[in-house]
Amino acid sequence: MTNSAAKHKLANWRPVLLASVSALSLMVAPLAMAEGKGAGAQTKLTQAQAEALDEWTYSLALQVANWGLPLVTMYNLRHNDATGPHAKAKVNDIWRMEDISTPELAKQAGYVTPNVNVIYGFGFLDLGPEPVILSVPNSDNLYYVVEIVDMYTNAFAYVGGKATGYQGGQFALVGPGWKGTLPAGVTRIDAPTRWVLIQPRVHLYKDGKVVHDMARQVMDTITTTGLAKFEGKTPVKLPAYDFPAPVTTNPDLPVSALDFKDPLQFWELFSTAMNENPPPEDQIKALMPSFKPLGIELGKQWDRSSVSPEVVAAMSKAASKLPTILTELPFGSHYQGAFIPAPTIGNSQTDYRTRAIIARIGLTANTPEEAVYWIYTVDSAGQPLTGDKSYAMTFKEGLPYDKPGFWSLTMYDANNNYTVPNPINRYMLGSDTPELKKNADGSFTIYIQAESPGKDKEANWLPAPKGPFYLIPRSYAPAKATVNILTDPTSWPVPAVEESKR
């Protein structure tokens, strides 16, 4: 969506939102009087008023939570990776994963639906004190990309990949409001939020062979340096970080599960993260007034005691239910049993539905210019995918990509959004698996099941868990034909997942 289109859309919503706020204010007023908060507080809500208030407030809380869920998810990921007691790397540094996202490493990262053709890095940067210089190498044409994500999960910039290529360079990530001069030869990238996540991905394969040492060398030479130190001056000391720790019920679930022991912590972290990383000005003007009946205001920490018990109950319900709703909510277009996301994926801006769904099930998904994905959760008959059954997918060809990119089909456990442990340690098939058997016309069939389909088909076997699962095809450095699938799924032969007899 263009900026002008987004502003027009927000402008159209604003009268509706403000009218909704006025309506809710009329409903909240008698509640306040009933609790003794207004002069001459004598009135009590009728049953009809109480039911209407509950339904309206829950509806509002659900939409506000949907808007803020990406922000809370990024807060949780930051705690897991950078600011918590078990941080993987310090703030303004990079945690470099030692291998592909096996089930064990994916769990350590707390990162959902990982790409297993690459090794990952994660680095949370605080751009408040000063800009941070991101240096990247000449990779000898090995694919790599550094995704740069704001705290609302918008991938607002890239280094490497199709954006800047593989020749290397130095880039300054600059936080809001910074005024200063950058060194010569450094490219400026302005960040919309104080905190950003940089996420290097380095391809582990070249010409169908694993090049682990080469990939590690590229990853190790993707570095971050504070501006003062980069210029040979005394390094700027970062502040002490004392953020509230998320308290969840199941530590084995990814950070995007948002399964807080106290659902109201969602709103407390929402407020903390939003005040530290304010949204764009147009959203402040158009949307913030609608948050006020929930006690949420920019610049003020949300306090559960400042709103009525009825409103608190509705907010607790919304925070509890939303993560599950998002895992089941259809999005994009539905074709051949696949959910194909909207072209706004990766940098969704005001497409809040797509932004929230992707934050829940595919955190920090890329923009279509750098990578294209879609998801299968059902077979061609519309039945949920499960390891209790066997399936086959026949591709007329692999997903088109521009070299040195790649394509793959990856298996994920629907219970935790991680890759699936299996006896042959195979998590994907695609351009990086030359053992994949193809027919004379270039087509091929992938067998998807929990048990081996037999030695003659094992080269094309993608092992499934015993329970529910989902599949994601992806293309990195996608060709135009692949990018076009997001706007016209009929433009390329998207395969279906067909149930087969054992």
Sequence and secondary structure as in RCSB ss.txt:
>XXXX:A:sequence
MTNSAAKHKLANWRPVLLASVSALSLMVAPLAMAEGKGAGAQTKLTQAQAEALDEWTYSLALQVANWGLPLVTMY
NLRHNDATGPHAKAKVNDIWRMEDISTPELAKQAGYVTPNVNVIYGFGFLDLGPEPVILSVPNSDNLYYVVEIVD
MYTNAFAYVGGKATGYQGGQFALVGPGWKGTLPAGVTRIDAPTRWVLIQPRVHLYKDGKVVHDMARQVMDTITTT
GLAKFEGKTPVKLPAYDFPAPVTTNPDLPVSALDFKDPLQFWELFSTAMNENPPPEDQIKALMPSFKPLGIELGK
QWDRSSVSPEVVAAMSKAASKLPTILTELPFGSHYQGAFIPAPTIGNSQTDYRTRAIIARIGLTANTPEEAVYWI
YTVDSAGQPLTGDKSYAMTFKEGLPYDKPGFWSLTMYDANNNYTVPNPINRYMLGSDTPELKKNADGSFTIYIQA
ESPGKDKEANWLPAPKGPFYLIPRSYAPAKATVNILTDPTSWPVPAVEESKR
>XXXX:A:secstr
  HHHHHHHHHHHHHHHHHHHHHHHHHHHHHHHHTT STT      HHHHHHHHHHHHHHHHHHHHHHHHHHHHH
HHHIIIIISTT SS TTS EE SSS  HHHHHHHT SS  SSEEEEEEEEE SSS EEEEE   TT  EEEEEEE
TTS EEEEEEHHHH SS EEEEEE TT      TT EEEE SSSEEEEEEEEESEETTEE HHHHHHHHHT EEE
EHHHHTTS              BS TTS GGG  BSSTTHHHHHHHHHHHHS   HHHHHHHHHHHGGGT  TTS
   GGGS HHHHHHHHHHHHHHHHHHHH   SEEETTEEE  TTTTS TT HHHHHHHHHHSTT   TTTEEE E
E B TTS B BTTSEEEEEESS   EEEEEEEEEEEEETTTSS    TT   EEETT TT    TTS EEEEEES
S   TTTGGGEEE  SSBEEEEEEEEEE HHHHGGGT GGGTT    EEE  
